[in-house]
Amino acid sequence: MPKKQICTPENPEGILVDMTAEENAVAETAFQASEDEKAQKATEAQAKIDLKASAKAKLIAGEALTEDEANTIVL
């Protein structure tokens, strides 16, 4: 069972106690939400990189840009 450390003035070094099932579920949910957010940010960052690369390639080839591609250049 997962453990948590509780620090108090009486035990400044802390003591390890078992987490309850509810505490464990909350911790796992928070961890999964954090992992999902990291993956979403990585996906968004890659999409921005891909959009910039597409805009650059179209500029070099003399092709028309989409509005999103033009915005990456202006911003």
C-alpha positions as a printed Julia matrix, in Angstrom:
75×3 Matrix{Float64}:
  0.0    0.0     0.0
  1.32   3.5    -0.78
  2.66   5.54    2.08
  2.59   9.23    2.95
  4.86  11.17    5.25
  3.33  13.3     7.99
  5.5   15.96    9.6
  4.43  17.62   12.84
  6.19  19.76   15.44
  6.44  16.64   17.58
  7.92  14.63   14.67
  9.84  17.11   12.52
 11.47  14.26   10.61
  8.02  12.9     9.82
  6.45   9.49   10.13
  5.33   7.18    7.35
  1.72   6.02    7.39
 -0.38   4.07    4.93
 -2.6    6.1     2.58
 -6.3    5.33    2.66
 -7.95   3.98   -0.47
 -9.59   7.39   -0.99
 -6.3    9.27   -0.63
 -4.66   6.86   -3.04
 -7.47   7.33   -5.59
 -7.19  11.12   -5.34
 -3.41  10.97   -5.75
 -3.67   8.68   -8.79
 -6.34  10.89  -10.38
 -4.17  13.98   -9.87
 -1.15  12.18  -11.31
 -3.11  11.07  -14.4
 -4.46  14.59  -14.91
 -0.91  15.92  -14.76
  0.3   13.35  -17.29
 -2.62  14.16  -19.61
 -1.81  17.89  -19.4
  1.84  17.23  -20.23
  0.85  15.17  -23.26
 -1.59  17.85  -24.43
  1.08  20.57  -24.15
  3.57  18.43  -26.07
  0.99  17.82  -28.81
  0.22  21.54  -29.06
  3.91  22.4   -29.2
  4.5   19.87  -31.99
  1.5   21.2   -33.94
  2.94  24.73  -33.74
  6.33  23.51  -34.97
  4.66  21.65  -37.85
  2.6   24.72  -38.78
  5.7   26.92  -38.89
  7.53  24.38  -41.03
  4.57  24.22  -43.42
  4.44  28.02  -43.66
  8.16  28.2   -44.39
  7.96  25.52  -47.07
  5.04  27.28  -48.75
  6.85  30.62  -48.68
  9.91  29.08  -50.28
  7.75  27.4   -52.94
  5.72  30.57  -53.52
  2.43  28.94  -52.56
 -0.47  30.64  -50.76
 -0.52  30.35  -46.98
 -3.48  29.46  -44.83
 -4.57  32.02  -42.24
 -3.03  29.95  -39.42
  0.28  29.73  -41.27
  0.27  33.48  -41.9
 -0.43  34.1   -38.22
  2.64  32.09  -37.2
  4.79  34.41  -39.26
  3.16  37.62  -38.01
  3.21  36.62  -34.33
